[in-house]
Amino acid sequence: MADRGRDARAILELIAARGGRGHIPTQHVPRTVDPATNRRRKLVERFFAKLEHFRKIATRHEKTTRSQLAAVLIACSRHWMWDCESAS
Protein backbone atom coordinates (compact mmCIF):
# COMPACT_ATOMS: atom_id res chain seq x y z
CA MET A 1 0.00 0.00 0.00
CA ALA A 2 1.40 3.38 -0.91
CA ASP A 3 0.27 6.94 -1.49
CA ARG A 4 -0.35 8.60 -4.83
CA GLY A 5 3.28 9.64 -5.15
CA ARG A 6 4.17 6.00 -5.76
CA ASP A 7 1.64 5.51 -8.52
CA ALA A 8 3.33 3.88 -11.48
CA ARG A 9 2.27 1.03 -13.70
CA ALA A 10 5.70 -0.64 -13.27
CA ILE A 11 5.32 -0.73 -9.48
CA LEU A 12 1.83 -2.22 -9.70
CA GLU A 13 3.04 -4.85 -12.17
CA LEU A 14 5.98 -5.74 -9.89
CA ILE A 15 3.62 -6.19 -6.95
CA ALA A 16 1.28 -8.36 -9.05
CA ALA A 17 4.20 -10.48 -10.32
CA ARG A 18 5.11 -11.27 -6.71
CA GLY A 19 1.57 -12.35 -5.89
CA GLY A 20 0.37 -9.17 -4.18
CA ARG A 21 -2.27 -6.58 -4.86
CA GLY A 22 -1.40 -2.93 -5.29
CA HIS A 23 -3.44 -0.46 -3.26
CA ILE A 24 -2.33 2.85 -4.75
CA PRO A 25 -5.25 5.18 -5.47
CA THR A 26 -5.06 6.89 -8.82
CA GLN A 27 -7.18 9.48 -10.57
CA HIS A 28 -8.46 6.87 -13.00
CA VAL A 29 -8.91 3.84 -10.73
CA PRO A 30 -9.89 4.60 -7.13
CA ARG A 31 -8.98 1.71 -4.83
CA THR A 32 -10.47 1.12 -1.43
CA VAL A 33 -8.26 0.18 1.49
CA ASP A 34 -9.15 -1.11 4.93
CA PRO A 35 -9.22 1.94 7.27
CA ALA A 36 -7.29 0.11 10.01
CA THR A 37 -4.54 -0.85 7.57
CA ASN A 38 -4.38 2.68 6.21
CA ARG A 39 -4.13 4.07 9.77
CA ARG A 40 -1.11 1.83 10.48
CA ARG A 41 0.52 2.87 7.20
CA LYS A 42 0.12 6.54 8.08
CA LEU A 43 1.56 5.92 11.55
CA VAL A 44 4.72 4.40 10.06
CA GLU A 45 4.93 7.13 7.43
CA ARG A 46 4.70 9.87 10.10
CA PHE A 47 7.41 8.16 12.16
CA PHE A 48 9.83 8.16 9.23
CA ALA A 49 8.96 11.81 8.56
CA LYS A 50 9.95 12.60 12.16
CA LEU A 51 13.27 10.81 11.67
CA GLU A 52 13.95 13.00 8.64
CA HIS A 53 14.03 16.03 10.96
CA PHE A 54 17.46 14.86 12.11
CA ARG A 55 19.83 16.28 9.52
CA LYS A 56 22.41 13.55 10.01
CA ILE A 57 19.83 10.89 9.12
CA ALA A 58 18.14 12.80 6.30
CA THR A 59 21.43 13.48 4.51
CA ARG A 60 22.90 10.03 5.29
CA HIS A 61 25.97 11.77 6.65
CA GLU A 62 27.47 8.66 8.27
CA LYS A 63 29.96 6.66 6.23
CA THR A 64 29.20 3.16 7.52
CA THR A 65 25.96 1.26 7.94
CA ARG A 66 26.75 0.67 11.59
CA SER A 67 27.16 4.41 12.23
CA GLN A 68 23.95 5.20 10.35
CA LEU A 69 22.05 2.62 12.39
CA ALA A 70 23.45 4.13 15.60
CA ALA A 71 22.24 7.58 14.52
CA VAL A 72 18.77 6.19 13.78
CA LEU A 73 18.66 4.48 17.18
CA ILE A 74 19.67 7.69 18.95
CA ALA A 75 16.99 9.64 17.07
CA CYS A 76 14.38 6.99 17.95
CA SER A 77 15.42 7.13 21.60
CA ARG A 78 15.10 10.92 21.62
CA HIS A 79 11.60 10.75 20.15
CA TRP A 80 10.61 8.07 22.66
CA MET A 81 11.87 10.24 25.54
CA TRP A 82 10.00 13.29 24.20
CA ASP A 83 6.80 11.23 23.98
CA CYS A 84 7.23 9.91 27.54
CA GLU A 85 7.96 13.42 28.83
CA SER A 86 4.93 14.95 27.14
CA ALA A 87 2.67 12.17 28.45
CA SER A 88 3.52 12.91 32.09
Secondary structure, 3 states (H helix, E strand, C coil): CCCHHHCCHHHHHHHHHCCCCCCCCCCCCCCCCCHHHHHHHHHHHHHHHHHCCCHHHHCCCCCCHHHHHHHHHHHHHHHHHHHHHHHC
